């Protein structure tokens, strides 16, 4: 539920910067020959050409949409280039996108407080920088205004036909009677335009931005003029903007709350909320939400930009829809091992680069029980203290899974012997590491922090060079100053201990080799080491905001550009000198590309012909239907029919609002996607509460549906 916060000041300058077709841009930087061409990035699952997850603006002009699959995209745009998302551990590998996002963040964060909101978007609080600019060089005193600033869109600024829009923007920026707030926003437009040009110069990526007095308005504006443009929201235009804004387009109204506003209060637009008093909204939706709704109807939002650049947690997950559901412990263990390996790599990288350690390991899964239509929603999430080292994480994750499975099945687990069972199937698995804290200052080295402790567990079998991998971050000897560490008691009872399971009933099967791996779990004290995290009904990995500035350049070594790339960037950078518009960059780029193509005249036709088939070489290696070998058509049918059996609600439903198929989003992807998508995904997973029970004693149907959250 949204929480209302008092508007701290209407004199703030907040920007929301969103990368344009981000994954496509990352892939185009890897393959510059794709720049300017219709291109899309597809998921690793190649069924029907793979689900599109990012679409270039050139492809969008042909009618290609993110909700399509590769085959459909080729129907509407035969020359489209489809690039498969990188794959590692049998799933999408987002590292190159994460690293590219970090490159951008390190540039954007130079001008003010920066909050990384997802893999490709940030909020900036530019108030101080704008105030300083206003004092030193007020907009009305500026003679030379960069092209990129003049290309800003100013909401509410009327541009009559035949009138040069840039001239109107120039007048708006320089007008003497502007309010103090508008002058600050004009300064914000200068700062953001410069930041965006710097991003382009240093990374070759374009982005779009919204500049307003609060986060909500900045976010709304950033998507209004894409790609590579910015939009300013003067206070005077807020009413007009919200008046026509469909309810579902507003952040946090994309889900059930928005639906209720539409169906119960008859609100089509955010402006429609204006007719309701604060009391009425509070009566319907609780004090906080009612207050929040009353405020957003007036464009008021006091949410602060938080200084967070690093993720609060790491997660790795994979879905196994329909016939791909995992039905043996052996297959679950196989995938858990893959996921844990990836998680461990990311933890290690976070440790090396940012000197941070995670404390909690959580396992989430979705599963069904045969004959129980509702069972998909009940698989419990389990957590335990996190032990560093791939093998340990793998062991613990399996242990958690088995504990959860026992609970899920009500301790009546059939003998599976590693063969397919008829009773249950796992349709998604994910592991996450949370409670990540910096290693306390004053700790001279990571080795010292970990106390150089070598765990006694047999899982410690890595070469010494990997000692950090396997060190236990909770060594009592090395952790005197570390308040956030796992207690010694927990360590004593931790799955790495030797205590074997006593309750044989809880074991999946005596003869099952996997059973032995899981024996240790029941030695965990239920309340301390093995816990269902709060809100564990909602099993998705939560939206993970980012936090705190990294001590160093956050780019990992692997992202260091090659000499050639540096040279190319330099050339591009030089080309940008004296060139104030991002669109000019594109023109230059396309010109240079076309001159290259002219030099290669003999190949030009071939290139065109090849591109009209649109198959990059990676297509050859596609496997059918996510590694399961069967005819694609059948595979899809089975997915659908199985889905019916398992009662997954609206599994194949298209999400108009955000233009993608929600069932095709992978857990491994979701936690870093834009918050709206996460929100919708989570709402989709959440158990469907029954709204509007007529004879409820709790009051109105709406208040029953949205009971105020007492925890706030
Ligand atoms: N993404 C994904 N799966 C989805 C949606 C998005 O993997 N269902 C990834 C690919 C996108 C990235 O997240 O490039 C950012 O998502 P956005 O919604 O910001 O969309 P784009 O950046 O691709 O395009 P736009 O220019 O419209 O913002």
Boltz pocket constraint, residues with backbone or C-beta under 6 A from the ligand:
constraints:
  - pocket:
      binder: B
      contacts: [[A, 18], [A, 19], [A, 20], [A, 21], [A, 22], [A, 23], [A, 24], [A, 52], [A, 53], [A, 54], [A, 55], [A, 119], [A, 120], [A, 226], [A, 227], [A, 660], [A, 661], [A, 665], [A, 669], [A, 672], [A, 673], [A, 674], [A, 677]]
      max_distance: 6.0
